[in-house]
């Protein structure tokens, strides 16, 4: 991805101000077609995004900065709707602020909680212009515990790494004071074992979906890659005031030269009911930051309260287009 760096032209002589500062601008765009029952009708899709990353350094070596995504700011200006996430909303713009040093890194804003930070999702290779390969009923993005109830997804996370290991703790506060805070802890390992790049993550998070309705989650993920092949497993257990939901996910990918293929499958199990789905992503790198992308996702799930029809709801989604990075 090409990056443009604008160094600040003047620094005010103030105690503790950075000795070097800059703003990094990156961009992305997509164009193509989307369809399937998720979108209702086959239609065109085009989107543009610009992201700013601002960094600086204090006299004593502390790094500080912020990131902001103009795409999500535009979404908020029109009421929070995301043209790709049909029926979805973004409550907060995608921005973060951080402070980092030898003590670790403190990040606040729209960032991952400790469980999501520690675990790896099973869409390991490739992507699509509308995320069809992950938009299915069996996919777990690991971030469900962030933004439960009235906690709004405004996360504070501290993380620290040492060698191949890292750990993190996180918290979210309910601004209304009605619900308990959401707390998380996670750890992960990444290293090379006999020519295999191995990653292991473990996380725990607890919070409230509503006042008096607690949710606890514990998850683990394992990934490995070698000679162009990548594989991964993800398991999470959710406890909703004594009612248990299990999620299993598995993913595989292969990359050779410009071609990348990724598949993933997942299932949520709650009692006698299941939500399951699979996704496929096929990418071909055209060079210069342009990638041809195809994505497909399919869902088979239970429809609550309607067992007469067999509790089966089928949904699919597909897309074909070009993703561009600048």
Phi, psi and omega in degrees: 000127179286144182228142178246128184244123177251107178282144179294140186272347180209143177237129180285138182283084180233142182302131175083358182287157188294148175271343176212128181224161179191164176234123180255129182246126173234158181217162177210157178207154177223149172211142180164204179237149177227154181193192185100173183294334177300319183266350178085300179229152172292130187209167176279150174227133171216137181211153179225140180221142175232135183232135178249134173237118183250129183224155176204173181218133180280170181299329182264014171095004176284137176260136178224161181177184180204156174231149178212140184247113184290336177299314180287330174297320178295321178301317181296324183294337179253025174096011173092001183280141177252121185297339178273319181276086183300122180082358182267169178220155172246110182287330182229146174294158182275082177225150178221157173228139184219158174224129187223146177194196180296341179281346185124201182228132174250122181237138177227144179127214181274075182232172183286140166290172188298324180292312179296321178299322186279327187268151177253131178285162188266004169275081194275334185223134173083176179196181179214164187290341178234014179060032181303325183292344178245352182267069177218163189291351179255004184266137178242113178277004176069355184259014183301325184286348178273119179088028175296141173052234183268011184279348160070000177075017177266098192257142167246123182228135173248130176224152184215137180238148177212111184064231180274001185246154176207153176219162181210153170231149182216161178209148170229144180245141173277114184297338180275344181079009182275319185256156177292155176296160176257119181243146179216157176215141180206159177215154179209158180230138173219129182194182182247123180237105177059038180087000177252124175281115188247138175228135179227133178227146179218132182214155177221139178214145181221144180190198179231131174283328174205167182304121180083359181245094186277153176226130174238142179222138173227135184216159178215145176222150177223130177228153176209148179215145180194135174054040177089349179262142178224138177219155180201151175235147180218128177228134177221137175246127178249135177242110178260088181049044177099346176266125189259136172235126177253143173233134173238137176222146178219143180214150177223151177209157177215135178233134177215116183056239184273350186264135175225136179229129178227139176229148176214153179219143178209159179212133169261131180241125177220104183065233181271004186246150179227145164245121183227156178189164176221159180222154180223135175228130177235122182236146173227118184283118181272352181090158177070012180100003179254135181226127172281130186229136170236135178224146178215140175220144181222138183235137168233118187219166177274139175258110185299143174076010181221055184293341181299326180269014173083008176058030182245123174235120181256136177215145176220167182207141176217158176206153178213127181180195181241128173257136184236140175233143186233000000 
